[in-house]
Amino acid sequence: MPDIHVQLVRGNERAKAEAGAALYRYNVAKTGVDDRVPIGAVLRDTSGNILGGLWGRTELGLLFLDMFFVPESIRGRSHGSRLLSAVEAEARKRGCQRAVVETSSFQAPGFYVRHGYEEFGRVEFGPQGTARIFLRKTL
């Protein structure tokens, strides 16, 4: 057997993509379900510029929210609620029954709670008093 070694990498997107594809093939082989589809919605200004948005994926009956951004200058005007509602509605059309999101305590956990998400896990990290928060929702 050839020697196998560990090499730390930084920013090697090709290696990450290859490992991710192999993991997904394994998951499909184990579950028999091949349904991963990206999902997203964007906020555009009248010139068509993208100001922010919500991105994730649907898979195995779950909506995974990966990245959500609304610029501070337009927060508090229901734009985030509209983005979330649009993505959740599309996820339900795709057969998703639950949603999962991970956020930081200094980001917007309260936003998700106001939209029906409940916390199910928390991991503290530095700086002191901050945490990664895991939330879920039945769609």
N, C-alpha and C positions, 0 to 999 in steps of 0.2 A: 504494500500500500504506500502511495507517495506521502511524503511529509505534508501535513496540513498545518498552517500557521495562522495566527490572528494578526490582522493589520488594521490599526485604527485609521479611519478616513474622516475627512472633513469636506463636506460639499460634493461628494461623489454621487451625483444624481443618477447616473447610469447604474451603478451598483445597487443603489436603493430601489430603483425601478425593477431591476432584474430579480432582486430578492422579494419585492412586493408581488411581482407576477407569479413567482414560484409559490409563495404563501397562498395567494388567491387560488391557484390551481389545486393546491392541497385542500383548501377549504371546500372548493366545489366538489372534489372527489369524495370528501367525507360527508357532505350534506346533500349532494345531488342538486344543489341550487346554484344557478349561475345568473344572478340578477343584479349585480352591482351596476349602478348608473349614477353618474354625477348629477348634482342638482344645484341650482343657484338662481339668484335674482339680483338685479342691480338697480341702483338709483342713478338716474341720469338727469342732468340739467337740460334746459331748453336748447342748448348747443349740442347736446348729445354726449357731453363729457361724463364719464363714470365718476360718481362721487363716493360711492361705497356699495356695499352689497352683502349678501349672505351666500356662502358656498358650503357644500357638503356632498353627501352621497346617500343613496338608499341601497339597502342590502339586507337580505334575510328578514324582511319585515320590519326593519329599523330605519329610521332617519337619523343619520349622524351629521350633526352640525359641526363643521370644521373651522370656519372663519366667518366672522360677522363684524362689519365695520360701518359706522355712520359717523361722519365728521362732526366734531363738537359744535361747529357753527350751525348745524341744522338739527341737532338733537332736541327732543322734547316736542316734536311736531308730528308724532305718530309714524314717521318714516320707517323706523325699526319695526314697529308693530305690523306695518303693511308688508314689509319684506318677510317677516316671520310667518305671517298668515298665508302669504302666497306660497312659500316653500312647504309649509305644513299641509296645505290643501293639495299640492301636487304629490306630496309623499303619500297622503291618504289615497289618491287616485292610483298610485302604484302599489297599493295594498299594505302600506306600512301601518302598524298598529301602535308603535311607540317611537319616541324620539329621545336622543341622548346628546348631551353637550358637556364640554369641559371648558371652564372659564377661570379667570383669576379673580380673587376677592376685590382687586382694585378696578376690575373691568365692570361687568354689568350683571352680577348674579341676581340682583333685585329685579331687573328687567325680566329675566326668565321666570322668576317666582311669580311676578304679576301676570305672567302669561300661562300659568298653570303647571310650571315645572316644579319638581321637588328635589331637594338635595338628598343624595344617597352616599356621598363620600367627600372627604376633604383631606388634603395633604398640605401641611404647612411647609413653607420654604422662605428663603431670605428675599428681600429684607424682612426683618422681624414684623410679625403681625399679618403677613400675607399668606395666602393659601391658594392652591388649585382646588376648584370646587366642581364636583361632578353632579349633574342634574339630569332628571328624566321626566318624561311626560307620556301619558296615554293619549294618543291622537283620536 
